[in-house]
Amino acid sequence: MFEKINSVLDVIDGFVWGLPLIILILATGVFLTIRLKGVQFAQLKFALKSVFHKSDDVADGELSSFKALCTALSATVGTGNIVGVATAIALGGPGALFWMWLAALLGMATKYAECLLAIHYREEKPDGHILGGPFYTCEKGVGALYPTLGKLLAVLFAIFGTMVGLFGIGTFSQVNSITNGIQTFAQTAAGATALTMIEIPKIGSYSMVVIISSFILAILVALVVIGGLKRISSVASVIVPFMAVIYGVFAIMALMCNISYLLAAFETIFQGAFGFKAAAGGALGAMMIAMQKGIARGIFSNEAGLGSAPIAASAAKVDHAVQQGIISMTGTFFDTIVICSMTGLTIVIGLLIKPEIAELTGFDMTNAAFQTLLPRIPPVIISFALMVCLVLFAFTTILGWDYYSERCIEYLSKGKMLPVKVYRYLYIIAVFIGPYMTVSAVWTIADIVNGLMAIPNIISLLILSGVVVKLTTDYFSGRRMYTIGYDFANKPIKAEQ
């Protein structure tokens, strides 16, 4: 049965993440980079400084810019940084890492634009909380030009956003990776004695470690998500910086101990990216596989163009939409250019030293690579450190995606909170059953709904690029005072024709 399901999912995934969507995502990044005069490069220094700038207390919003960024990062810095990179390399070869980098560099402009627009078109509800994201960007922005299209795109985005949270990035893939990491550590630490198996009728046999960890995780998630945005952002602002630093130190240590392989690793990555090592006639096919897996995993990891981060960004306390756009684009930089690169380079060097690592996938591949690069450290310590990082990464992603999905449901239900409360319990249930989904199905489902969610968001970015250019030009030319959602003449801003 599972084999048939996987076959169907693979066909759908191949269609959704085919050449058209890949071209659309890259072309959007190129288009925005050109229109915004390389804002992700020209303003990167300013953006990094702005991350820790104290938000103005009199500005509208619910969260500081830093907490809004951490909330967004809590959803992006997840298993994609440890497991997703390994999956991309396992399926697309080392060259997939190059396409992750390219997608991230171009995606920084996309992330800037979508978060800017989320602030620009956000709404403050009667109870004082802020609601914003691509659904309002589509409805109010695109809708000002094309009413029917704007509403259609908004509804589609909200539906797909709910699906991504419940069936994709938010639950199954994260929990599956957590329990896999815990089980790998348990095997390393205690051997077969840690894997007492229990038969679950019509589902399969699972170890006690998996069953217990999924139960505990579901309880912890419930304790946080029921508290709403403020509790999620408070947890994220503590855990995200801490886990990023810990993982970074660990990865840098592995790379520095094997720095002599670094040049060869880059050579392998670039050769693989363009199929130079493929057999005669197979270069194009190898390149397309590396491109597809790299871009898909890159989008999964940093979510640039997906439309998720703008939902968190819309709650930031800022006077001008550009302020949060410039801060939010650093999320893609930290996620992919920094953290994913550490994982990817570690795995590629591990493959150069021990080619048999290529037979592994997911957490097992990353774990084996770190053990290869740090042979003087006992394997049990390495497995434990990676397991802790993975659990923290994935846990915050689960929290962040619950918030995103709740906001999508709030939009679909026109502010009614009962559907949101029902969804929270469905989300907790999905977290509990996540470990019992097959790894292949988990990642394939995540890819499919990711792609579907990106389409309406990207269409809105292309249509509203003129608004982004106008706001950016005015901000950096010194004309920074304006009413969100309106131009300086207090007239609704429309895209340049």
N, C-alpha and C positions, 0 to 999 in steps of 0.2 A: 504493500500500500504506500509506504513512505517513498519507495522508488518512483512510483507513478506520480506522486505529488511533486517530488523533486524535478522530474522531467518536465512537467507542465510549468513549474515555476521558472526553470531555466529558459524555456521558450519565451515566456513573458518578459523575463529579465533581459534577454538578448534583444528583444524588440524595443523595450523602454530605453535601455542603455545602449542603443545602437548608434551608428554614426551621426544621425541627425541631431540627437540630444547632445552628444559630445561636441559637435561643431557649434551648436547653439550656445552652450555654456562658455566655451573658449572664445567664441566670437563676441559674446556679450562682454566678457572681461576685456578683450582687446578694444572694443568699441568705447567702453566707459573709460578705459585707460587713456585713450587718445582724446576723447572729449574733455576729460578732466585734467589733461596735460600731465599725466603720470602722478596723480595726487598721492598714490601709495608710496612713491619714491621721494617726491619733492617734500612731502609733509611728514615723513616717517619719524624724523627726530622730534618734531613738534608733537606728534601723536604719542610717542613714548613718554615724553615729559608730561603730557596732559593726563595720562592714566592716573597719576597720583595727585592731580590737582584737586583741591577741596571744592566740592560743589557749592554753589550759591544757595543758601537756605531759603531765600525768597523766590527762587526759581520754581516753576511748576514741575511736579513729578513726585514719585514715591520713594525713589532710591537715589543714592549718590551715583555719580558716573562710574566710580570704581566698583560699587556693589552690582550695578547693572551689567558691567563687563564681566564680573565674576560669575553672575548668574548665567550669562551667555556662555562663558567658558566652562561652567559646570556641565553644560549640555554638550559642548564640543570636545573638551579634553576628557576623553573616555577610552573605551576599549579600542577605538579606532587607532589610538596612538600606540598601543602595544600589540593588540591582536590584529587590527585592521591592516596595519603596515605589513605584518607577517603574511596575512592572507593575500595581499596585493602582490608581494614578492613571490609567494608560492605559486600563484596562478599566472602572473604576468612576467615573472622574472625580475631581476634587479632593476631593469629599465623602467619598471613601473614607478620607482621612486622619483625619477626625473619628471615624469608627467604629474606626479603629486606636487612637486615643487612649482612647475609651470602653472598648474591650476591654482595653486595658492597665491602666487605673485599676481596673477591676473584677478584672482578672486578677492584680493584686498580692495580693489577698486569697486568690485561688485558689492562687497560687504559694506563699504563706505556708503554707497548709493542707497542700498536698501534700508540701512539703519537711519540715514538722514531722512528719508521719506517717511519712515515709521514715526519719527518725532514730529515731522511736519504735519502729518494727517491724523495724529492721535486724538483721542477724545477723553475728557474728564467726566466720569459718571457722577450721578447725583450724590452718591456716598463718598465721593472724593477720590476713588481709585482711578487709575489711568488704564485705558485700554487702547492698544495700538498694535500695528503689525501690517503685513501685506494685505490682509483682508480689507482694512480701511484705506490703504494705499490704492488698492484696486477700485474699491467702491467710490471713494471720494476723489481720487486723483484721475484714474483712467475714466471713471464714471462722468467726470466733468466734460470729457471729450466724447466718450462713447458710452452712454448710460447702460445699455444692455450688456455690452462686453464687460464693463467694469464690474457689474453685479455678478455676472457669471464667473469671472475670474476669482472674485472674492469668495464666493461660495465654494468653488472647487478647491481653492487653497485651504480653506478652513476644514473641509472634509478630508483632504489628503493629510493635512497637519495633524488631525486627530488620529488618522490611521498610522502615521509615522510614529506617534507617541505610543499608541497601544500595541501595534504589531511590528514596529521597525526598530528605530534607534533606541526608543525609550525603555523598552522592557525586554523582549526576548533575547536580543543580541547581547545586551549588557549582562543580564542575569546568567545567561548561558556561559559567557566568558568568565564571570566571577566564579561560578561553581567549577568550571573546568580548571581555572587557576588554583583554587583551593584543593581540588582533587589531585592535581599534579604535585603540589607541595606535600600533601599528605602521603602520596606514594614515595616521594623522595625522603621524607622524614621517618615514616614508619613502615614503608614497604606494603606488602599485600595485606597485612593485618589491618590497615586503615581503610580497606576497601570491602568491608562486609556488604554483600549485595542483598538487595531486597527486590522481590518481583512485584511489579505493579501490573495488575491484570490489563491486558490489551494495550499496554504502553511499552513495557520493557523492564529490564533489570537496571537498578541504579544503586550506587553505594550510599551508605548511611551518611557519609560526608556531604554528598550532594543534597540529599533530602533535608538534613538538619540545617545546612547553610541557607538553602532556599527559604525555609520557614523563618529563620532569624532575620534574613534580609527583608522579607515581606513585612515583618513587624516593624523594623527600623524605618522602612520607607513610609509605612502608615503613620508612624509617630511624627514624621516631618511634613509630609504633603498635606495632612489634615490641617496643619497650621497656616497654609497659604503662602503667598509671595514673601512676606516679611521673614518668616521662619526659613524658607528655602534660601533666600538671599543671605541671611545671617550665617547659615551653615556653609554656603558656598564661599563666602568671603574669607572664611577661616581655612577650609579644607583645600580649596583650589591653589592658592599660593604655596601652601605647605607641601602638598603632594607634588607640585611641579618642581619645586626646589629639590626635594628628596630624590625624585626620579632623575632629574638633571645631573645631580652630583654623581649618582650611581652610573649613569650612562657615560658621562665625561670620563670618569675613572676607567671604564672599560675601553674607551676609544684611545685615551692617552697611553694606556699600557700596550696598545697595539698600533701606535701611530705610524709605524713603518709600512703598514698595509693601507693607509688612507688613500694614497695616490692611486693604487691599484683598484681600490673600491670605487673611486670616482670613474676610473676608466671603464670598469665593468658596468657601472650604471649607465654611462653615456652610450656604450656599445649596445647594451641591451635595449635602450630606449628607441634606437633606430634599426634594430634587427641585424646589426653587423655580424653577430656571431651565429645567425641562423643559417641553415643549409641553403644552398643555391636555390633561388626562386621562392624561399620562404621568408625573406626579410620583411616584406610588406605585412604578411600575416603576423609575424612575431611582433612587429612594431604596433599593429592595431590592437593585439591582445594586451601588450604592455600599456598602451595608451588607455584602453578601455578600463582595465583594472586599476591603473594608477589614478585616473580622473575620478572613477566611481568611489574608490577608497578615500581619495582626497576630499571629495564632496562630503562623504560620510563623516570624515574626521573634522574638517573645519566648517562645514555647512555653509560656505560662501555661495550665495545664489539660491540656497534652499529656502530662505525666508524665515528661518527660525529665530536667529539672533535679534532681528528687528523687534520681535515681540517683547523681549527683555529690555532692549535699548529704549523702547518707547516709554518706559517707566522712569527714565533717568531725569534728575533735576538739572536742567540746562536752560539757558536763555535763548540759545540758537541751535537749530537742528544740526548744523555743521559740527558743533562741538562734540556731540555724541557720535556722529558719523566717523569723525577722525579718531576717536577713542576706540570705537567698536572694530575698526579695521585692524587694530593691533591684535585682536583675538585670533585672526587667521594667521598672522605672523608668528605669534607665540605657539599656536597649536601645531602648524605644519612645518614652517621653516625652522622652528627650534626643536620642538619635542618629537615630531614624527621623523625629522632628520636624524636625531640621536638614535632612535630605534632602528631606522632603516640602515644607517651606516654600520651599526653594531651587527645586524643580521648579515649584511653583505660581506663584511670582514669575516664573520663566522663561517660563511659559505666558502670563502677563499681558503680558510685554514682547515675546515672540516666539511667537505662537499656533501657528506651524507645528511647534513642538517636539512638539505633540500627535500628530503623525504617526509619531513614534518610539516605541520601547519599551525596557524593560530598561536596560542600562548606557548605551546610546546616548542615551536620554532624559536620564538624570542627567548625563552628560558634556556634552550640549548646553546644559542648564540652567546648569551651572557656568560654561561658556564665555560664556554670555549675561550672567551676573551679574558676571563678572570679565573684561570686554573688554580691559583693559590688560595682562593676563597672556597670553603666547603660548599658543595652543591646545595645543601639544605639551606644555607644562609642566603644564597642567591635566589633560590626558589621562594623563600619566605619574603625577601625584600620585594621581588617582582609581584608576588601575590598581594602584598599589602598595597603596593602602588595600583595594581589592577583593580582591587576592591574599591579603593578610594576614588579612582578615576570613574569607574562604572557607577558607583553609588551616586555621585554628584550628577552624572549624566541622567540617571533615572529621575532624580529630583527635578532637574531642569526641564526635561521633556514632559513631565507631568504638568508643570506650569504652562508650557507652550500649548499643550493640548487643551487644558482647561480654558485658556483664553480663546482658542478656536471654537470651542463648544459654547462659550459665553456669547461669541459673535453670532453663531448659528442659531442660538436660542433667544437672541435679541435681549440679552441681559438676565434671563431667568436663571437662577442659581440652582434649582433642583436638578437639572440635567448635569450640571457641573459636579454636584455632590455624588450623584449616582456614578458618574464617570470615575471619580476618585477610587471608589471601591472596586470597580472593574479593573482599574489600573493596578491596584494592589494584588488582585487575583492573577492578572497577567504576569506580574513579577514572580508570583509563587510558582506558576506553571512553566516559566521560561526555561528552566534546566531540562525539561523533558521534550523540548523541540530539538530536532536534528540540527547539527551545526550548519550543514549545507543549506537547509531550508531557512534557517534563521537569517543568514547573511543575504540570501537571495530575496527574501521578503523585504528586508531592509532596503536593498538596492532598488527594488521596484517602486515602493512607496516614496522613497527619496526622489527618484526621477520624476514621478508624477507631481510631487509637491513643488518641485523646482520650476516646472513649465509655466504655470500662471504667474509666479513671482517674476520670472525673467521677462515675460511678455510685458508686465507692468513697468519694469525697469527701462526697457527699450522705449516704450511710449512716453515715459515721464523723464527721460534723460535730460530734456531741456530744463525742467524744474531743478534738477540736481545741479546742472551747470550754472544756472542763475543764482541759486542760493550760495554755491561755492564761490563764485566770482564776487558776489557782493560781500561775503564774509571776509575773504582774504584781501579785499580792497579797502576794508575798514568800515563799511556800512553794515554794522552788525545788529542794529536794533530793528526788530520787526515783530509782528504778531504771528505766532506759529499757525501755519495754514493760509497765510495771506502775504501779499507782497507789501512793499513800502507805501503804496498808495491805498492800502487796506482793501485791495481787491483780490479775489481768489486767484492764486497763481495757476496758470495753465502751461502745458508743455509748449516749447517753441515749435512752430510749424515749419 
